[in-house]
Every structure is written in C-alpha cells, then in structure tokens.
Amino acid sequence: MMQVLCYGDSNTWGYRPETDDRLIWEERYPGILSKRLGDGYRVTENGLCGRTTCFDSTWDPFVNGLEEANVCALVHAPIDIAVIMLGTNDCKDEYGAEADDIGQGMEKVAEVFEHAGAHIILAAPPVLRGLEKSPFYSEFGSGAEEKSRRLAECYQSLASRRGWEFLNVDTITSAGDYDRIHLDKEGHRRLAEGLYQRIVSKEERDE
C-alpha cells in the first residue's frame, strides 16, 4: 500500500475561520485526496495551526515544523510520498524572515522526509492577496503578501535543484475571501484534485 503524508499548517489541519473550528475529514484536502486515490493508498495528515518551516514562536512552543518533522517521519514510517505545504506563517512579522530564509527552512524540512525514503512534493501555498482585509492582518504586516508571492519562485528553484516535485497551489486555487489566508471547501477540493493528478502521473511514470 502506498503511504502518502500531507505535512503542513492550518490549511492542512483544515481550519475554518468563519466558525473558528475544523472542517471534517471529508472536506479537508487530505480526506478528499484519500477518497480520490482509493484502494492501494493510505493518506495521513499532520497539520498544525501556526506551524512554520523552522522558526520558533515567542508564544507557541510547538510550531517549529523542522523539529516536529523528525518525529513525524518516524511515527508515520514508511512514507512513500510526502506533500509539504508550509511557509504562510513564516511570513508573519514575528519571524522577520524573507522568502529566501523560508525557502531554506523548507529545504531542511523536506530533507527529513527525503532521508526517510519519501518522494517529495513541495507545495507553495496560496499568495496572501488582500491581506489588509483579513482579521489576522496585524500578525502578518504589510510585507507578507510580497513574501508569500515569492515563495513559489523559491520553492520551484529548490525543487529543481534537489530533484523534488513542485506544485504551485496558487495556480490551482486561492485563499478564501473571509480571511485571505485559509482555503475554503472549494479550495480544499481543488488542491486535492491537483495533488491527485500529480500522484497518479508519478505512478504512471514509475510503471
């Protein structure tokens, strides 16, 4: 059975900002992907609200994605495919990180799963468009949109250099209108479909 891990932040966890709760499994992109792939695949998710690539928060001790990745790789072993979508929270003013810094953090996270034997799919999250209209704007600041816009370029270059796959989620869907950060139900569906196509085409190439 092919093991697929989705590793990410609140968009992998399935945060629903309108009601401050979580989308059900069948509405989250890992759950939709699991149904689309069907028998022969097992999709697991490891999403955490606030998770960064490798940065420590001054108020939340658990969000460093690199630290958790080492444990996650052991817990979910063996992992055949690791879908990694991080970088949104790294754009917050708190971390003072530029897109290149975030890319370096993403590389370290992906290396953990690569060393565990996984095929890597780097997913650049949706651009933070119109963030000034978001209730979370004060956490991100005026430079976050441009940082998030540059992530796709950084991740694509990284993936090319390391021989990993790259998926620009912003070309598939965008963040929901409510807070300009989180995917809505349709966004989860579109992302799942995009990942499904990537995974199926990989399996066809490997045959």
Residue frames as a rotation matrix with the C-alpha (Angstrom) as fourth column:
MET 1
0.573 0.819 0.000 0.00
0.819 -0.573 0.000 0.00
0.000 0.000 -1.000 0.00
MET 2
-0.257 -0.643 0.722 1.29
0.625 -0.680 -0.383 3.44
0.737 0.353 0.577 -0.96
GLN 3
0.178 0.238 -0.955 1.66
0.944 -0.314 0.097 5.75
-0.276 -0.919 -0.281 2.05
VAL 4
-0.127 -0.125 0.984 1.04
0.548 -0.836 -0.035 9.47
0.827 0.535 0.174 1.41
LEU 5
-0.117 0.028 -0.993 1.73
0.945 -0.304 -0.120 12.05
-0.305 -0.952 0.009 4.13
CYS 6
0.305 0.241 0.921 0.37
0.488 -0.870 0.065 15.61
0.817 0.430 -0.383 4.00
TYR 7
-0.080 -0.472 -0.878 2.54
0.987 -0.158 -0.005 17.79
-0.136 -0.867 0.479 6.25
GLY 8
-0.325 0.014 0.946 1.56
0.490 -0.853 0.181 21.40
0.809 0.522 0.270 6.78
ASP 9
-0.996 -0.035 0.086 -0.06
-0.040 -0.668 -0.743 24.15
0.083 -0.743 0.664 8.81
SER 10
-0.519 0.854 0.031 -3.65
-0.225 -0.102 -0.969 25.23
-0.825 -0.510 0.245 9.43
ASN 11
0.001 0.516 -0.857 -4.56
-0.991 -0.113 -0.069 24.71
-0.133 0.849 0.511 5.78
THR 12
-0.573 -0.191 -0.797 -3.63
-0.333 0.943 0.013 21.04
0.749 0.273 -0.604 6.16
TRP 13
-0.966 0.255 -0.040 -5.34
0.119 0.300 -0.946 20.89
-0.229 -0.919 -0.321 9.56
GLY 14
-0.475 0.820 0.319 -8.46
0.716 0.149 0.683 22.27
0.513 0.552 -0.658 7.91
TYR 15
-0.698 0.176 -0.694 -9.04
0.484 -0.599 -0.638 25.46
-0.528 -0.781 0.333 9.89
ARG 16
-0.114 0.759 0.641 -12.35
0.854 -0.255 0.453 27.18
0.508 0.599 -0.619 9.15
PRO 17
-0.906 -0.423 -0.034 -12.02
0.377 -0.766 -0.520 30.86
0.194 -0.484 0.853 10.15
GLU 18
-0.395 0.824 0.407 -15.71
-0.286 -0.531 0.798 31.70
0.873 0.199 0.445 9.80
THR 19
0.693 0.720 -0.040 -16.57
-0.268 0.308 0.913 29.48
0.669 -0.622 0.406 12.76
ASP 20
0.001 -0.817 0.577 -13.14
-0.965 -0.151 -0.212 29.04
0.260 -0.557 -0.789 14.38
ASP 21
0.405 0.090 0.910 -13.29
-0.458 0.881 0.118 25.28
-0.791 -0.465 0.398 14.07
ARG 22
-0.635 -0.769 0.079 -12.20
-0.420 0.429 0.800 22.47
-0.649 0.474 -0.595 11.76
LEU 23
0.050 0.567 -0.822 -13.55
-0.978 0.193 0.073 21.15
0.200 0.800 0.565 8.51
ILE 24
0.618 0.203 0.759 -14.49
-0.434 0.893 0.115 17.49
-0.655 -0.400 0.641 8.71
TRP 25
-0.251 -0.816 0.521 -12.19
-0.011 0.541 0.841 14.85
-0.968 0.206 -0.144 7.19
GLU 26
0.051 0.361 0.931 -14.28
0.870 0.441 -0.219 14.53
-0.490 0.822 -0.292 4.05
GLU 27
0.938 0.331 0.102 -13.94
0.342 -0.837 -0.426 18.29
-0.056 0.435 -0.899 3.41
ARG 28
0.472 -0.849 -0.240 -10.20
-0.429 -0.459 0.778 18.61
-0.770 -0.264 -0.580 4.03
TYR 29
0.420 -0.288 -0.861 -7.85
-0.898 0.004 -0.439 18.10
0.130 0.958 -0.257 1.12
PRO 30
-0.729 -0.675 0.115 -6.11
-0.683 0.728 -0.059 15.02
-0.044 -0.121 -0.992 2.63
GLY 31
-0.375 0.676 0.634 -9.50
-0.111 0.646 -0.755 13.36
-0.921 -0.353 -0.167 3.10
ILE 32
0.651 0.592 -0.476 -10.67
-0.501 -0.136 -0.855 14.25
-0.570 0.794 0.208 -0.40
LEU 33
-0.034 -0.775 -0.631 -7.35
-0.983 0.139 -0.118 13.04
0.179 0.616 -0.767 -1.81
SER 34
-0.739 -0.218 0.637 -7.71
-0.454 0.860 -0.233 9.77
-0.497 -0.462 -0.735 0.08
LYS 35
0.183 0.907 0.380 -11.11
-0.068 0.398 -0.915 9.16
-0.981 0.142 0.135 -1.47
ARG 36
0.652 0.032 -0.757 -9.88
-0.722 -0.277 -0.634 10.07
-0.230 0.960 -0.158 -4.96
LEU 37
-0.360 -0.891 -0.277 -6.87
-0.926 0.376 -0.008 7.75
0.111 0.254 -0.961 -4.75
GLY 38
0.593 0.767 -0.245 -8.94
-0.721 0.641 0.261 4.88
0.357 0.022 0.934 -3.40
ASP 39
0.947 -0.182 0.264 -7.67
0.020 0.855 0.518 1.40
-0.320 -0.486 0.813 -2.65
GLY 40
0.515 -0.834 0.199 -3.95
0.782 0.361 -0.508 0.93
0.352 0.417 0.838 -2.64
TYR 41
-0.335 -0.588 0.736 -3.24
0.153 -0.805 -0.573 4.25
0.930 -0.079 0.360 -0.94
ARG 42
0.340 0.389 -0.856 -3.27
0.932 -0.016 0.362 5.42
0.127 -0.921 -0.368 2.65
VAL 43
-0.078 -0.289 0.954 -3.32
0.250 -0.932 -0.262 9.19
0.965 0.218 0.145 3.16
THR 44
0.206 0.082 -0.975 -2.38
0.979 -0.032 0.204 10.59
-0.014 -0.996 -0.086 6.56
GLU 45
0.460 0.000 0.888 -2.29
0.227 -0.967 -0.118 14.22
0.859 0.256 -0.444 7.63
ASN 46
0.025 -0.445 -0.895 -0.08
0.991 -0.106 0.080 16.10
-0.131 -0.889 0.438 10.05
GLY 47
-0.086 0.059 0.994 -1.26
0.424 -0.901 0.091 19.69
0.901 0.430 0.053 10.10
LEU 48
-0.109 0.008 -0.994 -0.86
0.979 -0.175 -0.108 22.22
-0.175 -0.984 0.011 12.89
CYS 49
0.807 0.445 0.388 -2.21
0.495 -0.868 -0.035 25.75
0.321 0.221 -0.921 13.13
GLY 50
0.891 -0.452 -0.037 0.64
-0.385 -0.798 0.463 28.27
-0.239 -0.399 -0.885 13.20
ARG 51
0.541 -0.727 0.423 3.30
0.515 0.684 0.517 25.82
-0.665 -0.062 0.745 12.02
THR 52
0.592 -0.498 -0.634 6.40
-0.706 -0.700 -0.110 27.33
-0.389 0.512 -0.766 10.39
THR 53
0.658 -0.472 -0.587 9.17
-0.232 0.614 -0.754 25.71
0.716 0.632 0.295 8.41
CYS 54
0.088 -0.746 -0.660 11.86
0.703 0.516 -0.490 26.09
0.706 -0.421 0.570 11.06
PHE 55
-0.490 -0.281 0.825 11.14
-0.169 -0.898 -0.407 29.17
0.855 -0.339 0.393 13.15
ASP 56
-0.550 0.250 -0.797 10.37
0.812 0.382 -0.441 29.26
0.194 -0.890 -0.413 16.88
SER 57
0.178 0.708 0.683 7.48
0.267 -0.703 0.659 31.36
0.947 0.065 -0.314 18.11
THR 58
-0.770 -0.445 0.457 7.72
-0.246 -0.454 -0.856 33.52
0.588 -0.772 0.240 21.22
TRP 59
-0.348 0.732 0.586 4.25
-0.932 -0.199 -0.304 32.39
-0.106 -0.652 0.751 22.31
ASP 60
0.793 0.607 0.041 3.74
-0.594 0.787 -0.164 28.86
-0.132 0.106 0.986 20.94
PRO 61
-0.035 -0.935 0.353 6.45
-0.769 0.251 0.588 26.25
-0.638 -0.251 -0.728 21.63
PHE 62
-0.020 0.106 0.994 5.12
0.150 0.983 -0.102 23.65
-0.988 0.147 -0.036 19.19
VAL 63
0.790 0.546 -0.279 5.06
-0.141 -0.282 -0.949 25.39
-0.597 0.789 -0.146 15.80
ASN 64
-0.097 -0.899 -0.427 8.61
-0.843 -0.154 0.516 24.70
-0.530 0.410 -0.743 14.61
GLY 65
0.776 0.563 -0.284 7.95
-0.618 0.592 -0.517 22.40
-0.123 0.577 0.808 11.66
LEU 66
0.093 -0.830 -0.550 11.52
-0.622 0.383 -0.683 21.14
0.777 0.406 -0.481 11.40
GLU 67
-0.685 -0.336 0.646 11.54
-0.728 0.342 -0.594 19.86
-0.021 -0.878 -0.479 14.96
GLU 68
0.140 0.838 0.528 8.21
-0.649 0.480 -0.590 18.07
-0.748 -0.260 0.611 14.50
ALA 69
0.524 0.069 -0.849 9.24
-0.819 0.316 -0.480 16.64
0.235 0.946 0.222 11.12
ASN 70
-0.543 -0.816 -0.199 11.84
-0.698 0.570 -0.434 14.39
0.467 -0.097 -0.879 12.70
VAL 71
-0.673 0.397 0.624 9.23
-0.372 0.547 -0.749 12.83
-0.639 -0.737 -0.221 14.97
CYS 72
0.327 0.892 -0.311 6.60
-0.705 0.012 -0.709 12.74
-0.629 0.451 0.633 12.23
ALA 73
0.063 -0.385 -0.921 8.89
-0.908 0.361 -0.213 10.83
0.414 0.849 -0.327 9.86
LEU 74
-0.912 -0.410 0.016 9.31
-0.367 0.797 -0.480 8.12
0.184 -0.443 -0.877 12.49
VAL 75
-0.482 0.801 0.355 5.66
-0.384 0.171 -0.908 7.98
-0.788 -0.573 0.225 13.55
HIS 76
0.500 0.798 -0.336 4.30
-0.595 0.035 -0.803 7.63
-0.629 0.601 0.492 10.01
ALA 77
-0.473 -0.770 -0.429 7.05
-0.860 0.298 0.413 5.43
-0.190 0.565 -0.803 8.56
PRO 78
-0.564 -0.759 0.325 7.25
0.656 -0.173 0.735 4.16
-0.502 0.628 0.595 5.93
ILE 79
0.319 0.608 -0.727 6.32
-0.052 -0.755 -0.654 7.22
-0.946 0.246 -0.209 3.86
ASP 80
0.000 -0.273 0.962 6.27
0.902 0.415 0.118 6.84
-0.431 0.868 0.246 0.08
ILE 81
-0.186 0.023 0.982 5.16
0.643 -0.753 0.139 10.38
0.743 0.657 0.126 -0.80
ALA 82
-0.246 0.086 -0.965 5.43
0.846 -0.468 -0.257 13.49
-0.474 -0.880 0.042 1.41
VAL 83
0.147 0.378 0.914 3.37
0.680 -0.710 0.185 16.52
0.719 0.594 -0.362 0.41
ILE 84
-0.308 -0.367 -0.878 4.79
0.906 -0.395 -0.153 19.51
-0.291 -0.842 0.454 2.27
MET 85
0.099 0.395 0.913 2.90
0.573 -0.773 0.272 22.81
0.813 0.496 -0.303 2.27
LEU 86
0.328 -0.112 -0.938 4.42
0.867 -0.359 0.346 25.36
-0.375 -0.927 -0.021 4.63
GLY 87
-0.594 -0.688 0.417 5.56
0.782 -0.616 0.099 28.98
0.189 0.385 0.903 4.52
THR 88
0.192 0.756 0.626 2.43
0.452 -0.634 0.627 31.03
0.871 0.163 -0.463 5.17
ASN 89
0.902 0.206 -0.381 3.06
0.426 -0.266 0.865 31.54
0.077 -0.942 -0.327 8.88
ASP 90
0.001 -0.990 -0.138 6.73
0.949 -0.042 0.312 32.27
-0.315 -0.131 0.940 8.23
CYS 91
-0.277 -0.037 0.960 5.57
0.662 -0.732 0.162 35.48
0.697 0.680 0.227 6.51
LYS 92
0.760 0.591 -0.271 4.43
0.586 -0.442 0.679 36.94
0.281 -0.675 -0.682 9.84
ASP 93
0.558 -0.518 0.648 6.26
-0.386 -0.853 -0.351 39.98
0.735 -0.055 -0.676 11.18
GLU 94
0.878 -0.134 0.460 7.18
-0.419 0.250 0.873 37.98
-0.232 -0.959 0.163 14.28
TYR 95
0.692 -0.583 0.426 9.79
0.515 0.812 0.275 35.94
-0.506 0.028 0.862 12.42
GLY 96
0.457 -0.524 -0.719 11.44
-0.482 -0.825 0.294 38.66
-0.747 0.212 -0.630 10.37
ALA 97
-0.232 -0.529 0.816 12.05
0.334 0.744 0.578 36.13
-0.913 0.407 0.004 7.59
GLU 98
-0.192 0.112 -0.975 12.42
-0.858 -0.502 0.111 36.84
-0.477 0.858 0.193 3.90
ALA 99
0.756 0.584 -0.297 11.31
-0.651 0.620 -0.438 34.44
-0.072 0.524 0.848 1.17
ASP 100
0.159 -0.782 -0.602 14.83
-0.488 0.468 -0.737 33.04
0.858 0.411 -0.307 0.77
ASP 101
-0.675 -0.359 0.644 15.01
-0.730 0.203 -0.652 32.32
0.104 -0.911 -0.399 4.51
ILE 102
0.207 0.856 0.474 11.69
-0.781 0.437 -0.447 30.50
-0.589 -0.277 0.759 4.31
GLY 103
0.696 -0.011 -0.718 12.94
-0.594 0.554 -0.584 28.51
0.404 0.833 0.379 1.34
GLN 104
-0.403 -0.906 -0.131 15.97
-0.577 0.362 -0.732 27.40
0.711 -0.219 -0.669 3.33
GLY 105
-0.505 0.311 0.805 13.67
-0.758 0.286 -0.586 26.27
-0.413 -0.906 0.091 6.13
MET 106
0.611 0.777 -0.154 11.52
-0.733 0.482 -0.480 24.37
-0.299 0.406 0.864 3.66
GLU 107
0.247 -0.608 -0.754 14.59
-0.607 0.509 -0.610 22.59
0.755 0.609 -0.244 2.32
LYS 108
-0.734 -0.554 0.392 15.54
-0.633 0.351 -0.690 21.41
0.244 -0.755 -0.609 5.81
VAL 109
-0.063 0.807 0.588 12.03
-0.744 0.354 -0.566 20.06
-0.665 -0.473 0.578 6.43
ALA 110
0.732 0.379 -0.566 11.91
-0.678 0.477 -0.558 18.25
0.059 0.793 0.607 3.09
GLU 111
-0.197 -0.902 -0.385 15.34
-0.720 0.399 -0.568 16.73
0.666 0.165 -0.728 3.71
VAL 112
-0.530 0.060 0.846 13.98
-0.743 0.447 -0.497 14.99
-0.409 -0.892 -0.192 6.81
PHE 113
0.459 0.814 0.356 11.31
-0.471 0.563 -0.679 13.21
-0.753 0.144 0.642 4.80
GLU 114
0.599 -0.343 -0.724 13.66
-0.696 0.224 -0.682 12.52
0.396 0.912 -0.104 1.89
HIS 115
-0.512 -0.847 0.140 16.09
-0.787 0.398 -0.471 10.83
0.344 -0.351 -0.871 4.26
ALA 116
-0.327 0.504 0.799 13.15
-0.545 0.590 -0.595 8.74
-0.772 -0.631 0.082 5.46
GLY 117
-0.780 -0.118 0.614 12.71
0.326 0.761 0.560 7.49
-0.534 0.638 -0.555 1.89
ALA 118
0.218 0.974 -0.065 9.82
0.493 -0.167 -0.854 9.67
-0.843 0.154 -0.516 0.72
HIS 119
-0.401 -0.123 0.908 9.27
0.873 -0.352 0.338 11.16
0.278 0.928 0.249 -2.72
ILE 120
-0.533 0.085 -0.842 8.90
0.516 -0.756 -0.403 14.91
-0.671 -0.649 0.359 -2.08
ILE 121
-0.016 0.542 0.840 6.19
0.844 -0.443 0.301 17.21
0.536 0.714 -0.450 -3.41
LEU 122
-0.775 -0.260 -0.576 6.89
0.532 -0.760 -0.373 20.81
-0.341 -0.595 0.727 -2.39
ALA 123
0.087 0.889 0.450 3.67
0.936 -0.227 0.268 22.81
0.341 0.398 -0.852 -2.39
ALA 124
-0.937 -0.328 0.120 3.89
0.287 -0.920 -0.267 26.59
0.198 -0.216 0.956 -2.40
PRO 125
-0.355 0.864 -0.356 0.83
0.773 0.058 -0.631 27.92
-0.525 -0.500 -0.689 -0.52
PRO 126
0.384 0.595 0.706 -1.62
0.878 -0.473 -0.079 30.45
0.287 0.650 -0.704 -1.98
VAL 127
-0.648 -0.565 0.511 -0.48
0.445 -0.825 -0.348 34.06
0.618 0.001 0.786 -2.18
LEU 128
-0.349 0.481 -0.805 -1.77
0.855 -0.188 -0.483 36.22
-0.384 -0.856 -0.345 0.67
ARG 129
-0.670 0.134 0.730 -3.74
0.475 -0.679 0.560 38.60
0.571 0.722 0.391 -1.55
GLY 130
0.019 0.752 0.658 -5.69
-0.149 -0.649 0.746 41.43
0.989 -0.112 0.099 0.01
LEU 131
-0.289 -0.212 -0.934 -4.36
0.741 0.568 -0.358 40.59
0.607 -0.795 -0.007 3.44
GLU 132
-0.964 -0.083 0.253 -5.18
-0.062 -0.855 -0.515 44.07
0.259 -0.512 0.819 4.70
LYS 133
-0.136 0.987 0.087 -8.81
-0.759 -0.160 0.631 42.93
0.637 0.020 0.771 4.73
SER 134
-0.013 0.064 -0.998 -8.03
0.246 0.967 0.058 39.93
0.969 -0.245 -0.028 6.94
PRO 135
0.889 0.334 0.314 -8.76
-0.230 -0.266 0.936 39.81
0.397 -0.904 -0.160 10.68
PHE 136
0.720 -0.684 -0.118 -5.23
0.601 0.529 0.599 38.38
-0.347 -0.502 0.792 11.00
TYR 137
0.702 -0.436 0.563 -3.54
0.320 -0.514 -0.796 41.28
0.636 0.739 -0.221 9.21
SER 138
0.744 -0.403 0.532 -1.89
-0.637 -0.667 0.386 42.63
0.199 -0.626 -0.753 12.36
GLU 139
0.655 -0.510 0.558 0.06
-0.038 0.715 0.698 39.36
-0.754 -0.478 0.450 12.75
PHE 140
0.461 -0.417 0.783 1.44
0.839 0.492 -0.232 39.49
-0.288 0.764 0.577 9.22
GLY 141
-0.003 -0.451 -0.892 2.03
0.144 -0.883 0.446 43.14
-0.990 -0.128 0.067 8.34
SER 142
0.589 0.357 -0.725 2.37
-0.494 -0.552 -0.672 44.97
-0.640 0.754 -0.149 5.05
GLY 143
-0.220 -0.794 -0.567 5.24
-0.959 0.070 0.274 42.91
-0.178 0.604 -0.777 3.64
ALA 144
-0.305 0.081 0.949 3.61
-0.286 0.943 -0.172 39.50
-0.908 -0.324 -0.264 3.95
GLU 145
0.753 0.655 0.059 1.85
-0.136 0.243 -0.961 39.49
-0.644 0.716 0.272 0.59
GLU 146
0.578 -0.596 -0.557 5.05
-0.781 -0.206 -0.590 40.07
0.237 0.776 -0.585 -1.35
LYS 147
-0.446 -0.722 0.529 6.91
-0.833 0.551 0.049 37.47
-0.327 -0.419 -0.847 0.70
SER 148
0.010 0.541 0.841 4.20
-0.111 0.836 -0.537 34.91
-0.994 -0.088 0.068 0.02
ARG 149
0.867 0.309 -0.392 4.26
-0.378 -0.104 -0.920 35.79
-0.325 0.945 0.027 -3.67
ARG 150
0.170 -0.914 -0.368 7.99
-0.954 -0.059 -0.295 34.99
0.248 0.401 -0.882 -3.84
LEU 151
-0.016 -0.185 0.983 7.66
-0.649 0.749 0.131 31.59
-0.760 -0.636 -0.132 -2.18
ALA 152
0.857 0.394 0.333 6.61
-0.025 0.676 -0.737 29.84
-0.515 0.623 0.589 -5.39
GLU 153
0.729 -0.649 -0.218 9.75
-0.456 -0.222 -0.862 31.03
0.511 0.728 -0.458 -7.17
CYS 154
-0.106 -0.796 0.596 11.95
-0.994 0.065 -0.089 29.98
0.032 -0.602 -0.798 -4.25
TYR 155
0.157 0.239 0.958 10.32
-0.468 0.872 -0.141 26.57
-0.870 -0.426 0.249 -3.90
GLN 156
0.978 0.210 -0.022 10.39
-0.108 0.411 -0.905 25.88
-0.181 0.887 0.425 -7.62
SER 157
0.389 -0.912 -0.127 14.11
-0.714 -0.212 -0.667 26.65
0.581 0.350 -0.734 -7.75
LEU 158
-0.213 -0.418 0.883 14.69
-0.919 0.393 -0.035 24.48
-0.332 -0.819 -0.468 -4.70
ALA 159
0.535 0.516 0.669 12.71
-0.280 0.855 -0.436 21.58
-0.798 0.046 0.602 -6.13
SER 160
0.930 -0.225 -0.291 14.59
-0.270 0.122 -0.955 21.78
0.250 0.967 0.052 -9.42
ARG 161
0.078 -0.980 0.183 17.94
-0.880 -0.154 -0.449 21.79
0.468 -0.126 -0.874 -7.66
ARG 162
-0.432 -0.236 0.871 17.09
-0.793 0.559 -0.242 18.89
-0.429 -0.795 -0.428 -5.36
GLY 163
-0.878 0.114 -0.464 15.15
-0.240 0.734 0.635 16.74
0.413 0.669 -0.618 -7.82
TRP 164
-0.711 0.701 -0.058 11.85
0.341 0.271 -0.900 17.15
-0.616 -0.659 -0.432 -5.99
GLU 165
-0.296 0.710 0.639 8.42
0.863 -0.087 0.497 17.81
0.409 0.699 -0.587 -7.44
PHE 166
-0.948 0.013 -0.319 6.91
0.130 -0.898 -0.420 21.27
-0.292 -0.439 0.849 -7.19
LEU 167
-0.189 0.939 0.287 3.28
0.929 0.076 0.362 22.31
0.318 0.335 -0.887 -7.04
ASN 168
-0.986 -0.050 0.161 2.25
0.015 -0.978 -0.210 25.97
0.168 -0.204 0.964 -7.11
VAL 169
-0.496 0.846 -0.196 -1.05
0.808 0.367 -0.461 25.85
-0.318 -0.387 -0.866 -5.23
ASP 170
-0.337 0.348 -0.875 -1.78
-0.047 -0.934 -0.354 29.44
-0.940 -0.078 0.331 -6.24
THR 171
-0.796 0.050 -0.604 -2.28
-0.605 -0.110 0.788 28.28
-0.027 0.993 0.118 -9.83
ILE 172
-0.782 0.519 -0.345 -4.92
0.417 0.847 0.329 25.80
0.463 0.114 -0.879 -8.65
THR 173
0.389 0.895 -0.220 -6.86
0.773 -0.187 0.606 27.78
0.501 -0.406 -0.764 -6.09
SER 174
-0.402 -0.461 0.792 -6.67
-0.076 -0.844 -0.530 30.83
0.913 -0.273 0.304 -3.85
ALA 175
-0.934 0.066 -0.351 -7.30
0.357 0.125 -0.926 31.51
-0.017 -0.990 -0.141 -0.20
GLY 176
-0.084 0.996 0.007 -10.90
0.980 0.082 0.182 32.10
0.181 0.022 -0.983 0.83
ASP 177
-0.078 0.135 0.988 -12.40
0.290 -0.945 0.152 35.58
0.954 0.298 0.034 0.91
TYR 178
0.803 0.535 -0.262 -13.14
0.392 -0.144 0.909 35.51
0.448 -0.833 -0.325 4.63
ASP 179
0.804 -0.533 -0.263 -9.58
0.053 -0.377 0.925 35.95
-0.592 -0.757 -0.275 5.89
ARG 180
0.798 -0.449 -0.402 -7.43
-0.566 -0.330 -0.755 35.77
0.207 0.830 -0.518 2.71
ILE 181
-0.240 -0.900 0.365 -5.28
-0.963 0.267 0.024 33.05
-0.119 -0.346 -0.931 4.32
HIS 182
-0.564 0.048 0.824 -7.22
-0.280 0.928 -0.246 29.82
-0.777 -0.369 -0.510 4.65
LEU 183
-0.941 0.235 -0.244 -8.66
-0.147 0.366 0.919 27.59
0.306 0.900 -0.309 1.96
ASP 184
-0.150 0.945 0.289 -12.43
-0.924 -0.031 -0.380 27.24
-0.350 -0.325 0.879 1.85
LYS 185
0.239 0.303 0.923 -14.16
-0.156 0.950 -0.272 23.97
-0.959 -0.079 0.274 0.98
GLU 186
0.990 0.138 0.016 -13.81
0.001 0.109 -0.994 24.54
-0.139 0.984 0.108 -2.74
GLY 187
0.407 -0.912 -0.055 -10.14
-0.880 -0.375 -0.293 25.37
0.246 0.168 -0.955 -2.27
HIS 188
-0.174 -0.414 0.894 -9.57
-0.661 0.721 0.205 22.08
-0.730 -0.555 -0.399 -0.47
ARG 189
0.625 0.479 0.617 -11.34
0.111 0.727 -0.677 20.23
-0.773 0.492 0.401 -3.27
ARG 190
0.937 -0.280 -0.211 -9.22
-0.293 -0.298 -0.908 21.89
0.191 0.913 -0.361 -5.96
LEU 191
0.070 -0.960 0.272 -5.98
-0.997 -0.062 0.039 21.26
-0.021 -0.274 -0.962 -4.09
ALA 192
0.039 0.015 0.999 -6.88
-0.349 0.937 -0.001 17.60
-0.936 -0.348 0.042 -3.60
GLU 193
0.894 0.347 0.285 -7.56
0.142 0.385 -0.912 17.25
-0.426 0.855 0.295 -7.31
GLY 194
0.676 -0.708 -0.203 -4.25
-0.665 -0.467 -0.583 18.86
0.318 0.529 -0.787 -8.20
LEU 195
-0.190 -0.742 0.643 -2.39
-0.908 0.382 0.174 16.51
-0.375 -0.550 -0.746 -5.89
TYR 196
0.420 0.434 0.797 -4.32
-0.109 0.896 -0.431 13.54
-0.901 0.094 0.424 -7.22
GLN 197
0.991 -0.038 -0.129 -3.20
-0.129 0.003 -0.992 14.32
0.038 0.999 -0.002 -10.75
ARG 198
0.247 -0.967 0.067 0.43
-0.928 -0.256 -0.271 14.67
0.279 0.005 -0.960 -9.63
ILE 199
-0.179 -0.318 0.931 0.45
-0.717 0.690 0.098 11.41
-0.673 -0.650 -0.352 -7.70
VAL 200
0.661 0.491 0.567 -1.28
0.024 0.741 -0.671 9.41
-0.750 0.457 0.478 -10.41
SER 201
0.894 -0.364 -0.261 1.08
-0.351 -0.205 -0.914 10.75
0.279 0.908 -0.311 -13.08
LYS 202
-0.021 -0.924 0.382 4.06
-0.999 0.036 0.031 9.84
-0.043 -0.381 -0.924 -10.87
GLU 203
0.035 0.096 0.995 2.81
-0.351 0.933 -0.078 6.29
-0.936 -0.347 0.066 -10.52
GLU 204
0.935 0.321 0.154 2.33
0.043 0.327 -0.944 6.06
-0.353 0.889 0.291 -14.28
ARG 205
0.565 -0.799 -0.208 5.90
-0.737 -0.375 -0.562 7.27
0.371 0.471 -0.801 -14.86
ASP 206
-0.188 -0.682 0.707 7.23
-0.929 0.358 0.097 4.70
-0.319 -0.638 -0.700 -12.40
GLU 207
0.634 0.516 0.576 5.48
-0.338 0.855 -0.394 1.77
-0.696 0.055 0.716 -14.06
